[in-house]
Amino acid sequence: DRLASNRAVSDSYRRTMGSLLRRHVIPALDKVPVRRLSRSVVDDALVWPMQQSHSPHTVHKALQGLQQALALAARQGRIEANPLAAVSWKDFWTGKLPPRPAGLLPVDVPRLMPVLCKAFDERPVAGMLALMMLAHGTRIGETCMARWQHISLAERVWIIPAQNTKTGQELVVPLTDQVIALLDRYRQRQPRPRQGSPWVFAMPGGQPLSASQASAMFRELSGRQWRSHDLRKLARTVWAEIGIDYLVGELLLNHSMGKLAGTYIKTTVADLRRDALERWHAWLDERGFVEAHGLKSAEIAFSTNAA
């Protein structure tokens, strides 16, 4: 219960951990006295059975939730000792966790863009969500929480507040001509009752799109062939291929740079980030992005100096 209501972590993390504990950890171990928990008991009852039907990443997360709960209970004196204090994932899994295979590759983009553009025409919220995530490499949760007040067309930026990001750091996303045109077309296509909603991705009644609703949209869009996070990974892959600086890419993704880097990197290299997104969106235009935003090449103020 404490893990599920911990406001210090994101909503998505609480939901994920709560689901894993309710669906896997508790059914597997609720009959075992805490003092009898051990490596072998956890392996036989939880880890090994889960590995038969779930990825190592999911099993690892379930074990992590159990260990966090026991550690918290021990610190608060709710149990005499943590029986798994000396147990780690390495006791159950040798080697490093393999990275999740990419669901989308750069060669898939010419086939992907017509799907997203069609969705934008027929289901504007789903299509716009996917296009915004692909265009900026943002996470699903922080994108769903976008408000119109966070977007300034005059300043050409989209601000993602610190409380909406995974790292707890505000992210200022430069907006290109293509995205500004896309936002304008999207707002015009919203049903009148939703046009007054403060949320960019408003659902019927004006409420914001939830992460679970967004995930359902992506399952339908992709035919379960790729996930929302694959759009972010795809963007990062192409950024490297078209020569975008590593640091600029990390800043665009709002990855945590560490305390030392945060101390010494005082500049947000705003011009370099804008240039990077202009190059990325020009790359997407060549593969069908123009069908969504509708701008002609002469209307796009893209500087090729850096390229």
C-alpha positions in Angstrom: 0.0 0.0 0.0 2.8 2.4 0.8 4.5 1.7 -2.6 1.3 2.2 -4.4 0.6 5.6 -2.7 4.2 7.0 -2.8 3.9 10.5 -4.2 7.6 10.7 -4.7 7.5 8.5 -7.8 5.5 8.9 -11.0 1.9 7.7 -11.4 2.9 5.2 -14.1 5.5 3.7 -11.7 3.0 3.4 -8.9 0.5 1.7 -11.3 3.1 -0.7 -12.7 4.4 -1.7 -9.3 0.9 -2.0 -7.8 -0.2 -4.3 -10.6 2.9 -6.5 -10.3 2.5 -6.9 -6.6 -1.2 -7.6 -6.7 -1.1 -10.0 -9.7 2.1 -11.8 -9.1 3.9 -11.2 -5.8 1.0 -11.5 -3.4 -0.6 -14.6 -5.1 2.7 -16.3 -5.1 3.9 -15.5 -1.6 1.0 -14.5 0.6 0.9 -17.9 2.4 4.6 -17.7 3.3 5.6 -16.3 6.7 7.9 -13.3 6.3 10.6 -15.0 8.4 10.7 -17.9 6.1 11.3 -15.9 2.9 14.6 -17.0 1.3 16.3 -17.1 -2.1 15.0 -20.6 -2.7 11.4 -19.8 -1.7 11.3 -16.7 -3.8 12.9 -18.5 -6.7 10.5 -21.5 -6.6 7.3 -19.6 -5.9 7.8 -16.3 -7.8 10.8 -15.8 -10.0 11.0 -19.2 -11.8 7.2 -19.4 -12.6 7.1 -15.8 -13.8 10.1 -16.4 -16.1 8.0 -19.0 -18.0 5.6 -16.4 -19.2 7.1 -13.0 -18.7 10.2 -11.1 -19.8 13.2 -10.9 -17.5 12.5 -7.2 -17.2 9.0 -7.8 -15.8 10.3 -10.5 -13.3 13.0 -8.1 -12.2 10.5 -5.4 -11.6 8.3 -7.7 -9.5 11.2 -8.8 -7.4 12.2 -5.2 -7.0 8.8 -4.3 -5.6 8.9 -7.1 -3.1 12.4 -6.0 -1.9 11.3 -2.4 -1.6 8.3 -3.4 0.5 10.4 -5.5 2.8 13.1 -2.9 3.1 10.6 -0.2 4.0 8.9 -2.5 6.6 12.2 -3.2 8.2 13.2 0.5 8.4 9.8 1.3 10.1 10.1 -1.6 12.5 7.1 -3.4 11.1 9.1 -6.6 10.8 12.1 -7.7 12.9 14.4 -8.1 10.0 14.4 -8.1 6.2 14.9 -11.7 5.2 15.9 -10.7 1.6 18.4 -8.0 2.6 21.3 -9.9 1.1 19.4 -11.1 -2.0 19.8 -9.5 -5.4 18.6 -10.0 -8.9 22.0 -11.6 -9.7 21.0 -14.5 -7.5 18.4 -15.4 -10.0 19.7 -14.1 -13.3 23.3 -14.3 -14.6 24.6 -11.6 -16.9 23.0 -8.3 -17.8 19.3 -7.9 -18.6 19.1 -7.9 -22.4 17.7 -4.6 -23.9 14.2 -4.8 -25.2 14.3 -5.3 -28.9 13.3 -2.2 -30.9 9.8 -2.4 -32.3 10.5 0.2 -34.9 13.6 0.8 -37.0 14.5 3.7 -39.3 13.6 1.6 -42.4 10.1 1.3 -41.0 9.3 5.0 -41.1 8.1 5.2 -44.7 5.4 2.6 -43.7 4.8 4.1 -40.3 4.1 7.7 -41.4 1.0 6.9 -43.5 -0.5 5.0 -40.5 0.0 7.9 -38.2 -1.2 10.4 -40.8 -4.4 8.4 -41.4 -4.9 8.2 -37.6 -4.5 11.9 -37.4 -7.3 12.4 -39.9 -9.7 9.8 -38.5 -8.8 9.8 -34.7 -7.0 13.1 -34.1 -6.2 12.5 -30.4 -4.5 9.1 -31.1 -2.7 10.4 -34.2 -1.6 13.6 -32.7 -0.3 11.9 -29.6 1.8 9.5 -31.7 3.1 12.3 -33.9 4.1 14.5 -31.0 5.9 11.7 -29.3 7.7 10.7 -32.5 8.5 14.4 -33.4 10.1 15.1 -30.0 11.0 11.8 -28.4 8.9 12.5 -25.3 7.5 9.9 -22.9 3.9 8.9 -23.0 3.0 10.1 -19.5 4.5 13.6 -19.9 3.0 14.0 -23.4 -0.5 13.0 -22.2 -0.3 15.7 -19.5 0.4 18.6 -21.9 -1.8 21.6 -21.5 -2.4 24.4 -24.0 -1.0 26.9 -21.5 2.3 24.9 -21.7 2.6 25.7 -25.5 3.6 29.1 -26.7 3.4 29.5 -30.5 4.8 33.0 -30.2 7.9 31.8 -28.3 7.9 28.5 -30.4 8.3 26.3 -27.3 6.4 23.5 -25.5 7.2 23.5 -21.8 6.9 20.3 -19.9 6.8 21.2 -16.2 9.2 19.4 -13.8 6.3 17.7 -11.9 5.3 16.0 -15.2 8.7 14.6 -16.1 10.4 11.4 -15.0 13.6 13.1 -14.0 11.9 16.0 -12.1 13.5 18.5 -14.4 11.6 20.9 -16.6 12.0 20.3 -20.3 11.7 23.1 -22.8 11.0 21.6 -26.3 11.6 23.8 -29.3 8.7 23.8 -31.8 9.5 23.7 -35.5 7.3 25.2 -38.3 6.0 21.7 -39.0 4.8 21.1 -35.4 3.3 24.6 -35.1 1.3 23.9 -38.3 0.4 20.4 -37.0 -0.9 21.9 -33.7 -3.0 24.4 -35.6 -4.6 21.7 -37.7 -5.2 19.5 -34.7 -6.9 22.2 -32.7 -9.2 23.0 -35.6 -10.2 19.3 -35.8 -11.2 19.1 -32.2 -15.0 18.9 -31.5 -16.3 22.2 -30.2 -17.0 20.9 -26.7 -13.3 19.9 -26.4 -11.8 23.2 -27.8 -12.3 24.8 -24.4 -10.5 22.1 -22.5 -7.1 23.1 -21.0 -5.7 19.7 -22.0 -4.1 19.2 -25.4 -5.2 15.6 -25.5 -8.7 16.0 -24.1 -11.2 13.2 -24.0 -15.0 13.5 -24.1 -16.0 15.7 -21.2 -12.8 17.6 -21.4 -10.8 15.4 -19.1 -7.1 14.6 -19.9 -6.1 11.4 -21.7 -4.9 8.9 -19.2 -1.9 6.7 -19.6 -4.0 3.6 -19.8 -6.2 5.1 -22.5 -3.1 6.2 -24.4 -1.6 2.7 -24.2 -4.9 1.2 -25.6 -4.7 3.7 -28.5 -1.1 2.6 -29.2 -2.1 -1.1 -29.2 -4.8 -0.4 -31.8 -2.5 1.9 -33.9 0.3 -0.6 -33.9 -1.6 -3.8 -34.1 0.5 -4.8 -31.0 3.6 -4.7 -33.1 5.3 -1.9 -31.3 4.9 0.2 -28.1 4.7 3.9 -27.5 8.3 3.9 -26.1 9.5 2.5 -29.5 8.7 6.0 -31.0 11.2 7.5 -28.5 13.8 4.9 -29.3 13.3 5.4 -33.0 13.8 9.1 -32.7 17.0 8.6 -30.7 18.4 6.1 -33.2 17.8 8.4 -36.2 19.3 11.4 -34.3 22.5 9.5 -34.0 22.4 8.4 -37.7 21.9 12.0 -39.0 24.8 13.3 -36.8 23.0 15.0 -33.9 25.4 15.5 -31.1 25.1 13.0 -28.3 24.7 15.6 -25.5 22.1 17.4 -27.5 20.2 14.2 -28.0 20.3 13.5 -24.2 19.0 16.9 -23.4 16.2 16.5 -25.9 15.2 13.2 -24.2 15.5 14.9 -20.8 17.7 12.1 -19.6 19.3 12.6 -16.2 22.8 13.9 -16.7 24.0 13.2 -13.1 24.8 15.7 -10.4 28.3 16.4 -11.7 27.2 17.1 -15.3 24.3 19.2 -14.0 26.7 21.3 -12.0 29.0 22.0 -15.0 26.6 22.1 -17.9 25.0 25.5 -17.3 23.8 26.0 -20.9 20.7 24.3 -22.3 22.2 24.7 -25.8 18.8 25.9 -27.0 19.9 26.8 -30.6 21.5 23.4 -31.0 18.4 21.6 -29.8 16.2 23.6 -32.2 18.5 22.9 -35.1 18.5 19.2 -34.2 14.7 19.0 -34.3 14.6 20.9 -37.5 16.9 18.4 -39.1 14.9 15.5 -37.6 11.6 16.9 -38.9 13.1 17.5 -42.4 14.1 13.9 -42.4 10.6 12.9 -41.4 9.1 15.1 -44.1 11.0 13.1 -46.7 9.2 10.0 -45.4 5.6 11.4 -45.2 5.4 13.7 -42.2 4.3 16.5 -44.5 1.0 14.8 -45.1 0.1 15.4 -41.4 1.2 19.1 -41.0 0.4 20.2 -44.6 3.3 22.7 -45.0 5.1 23.1 -48.3 8.8 23.1 -48.3 8.9 26.8 -49.1 7.0 27.5 -45.9 9.5 25.9 -43.7 12.2 28.1 -42.3 14.9 25.5 -41.9 18.5 26.6 -41.7 21.0 24.2 -43.2 24.1 25.9 -41.8 24.7 23.2 -39.2 24.0 20.4 -41.6 
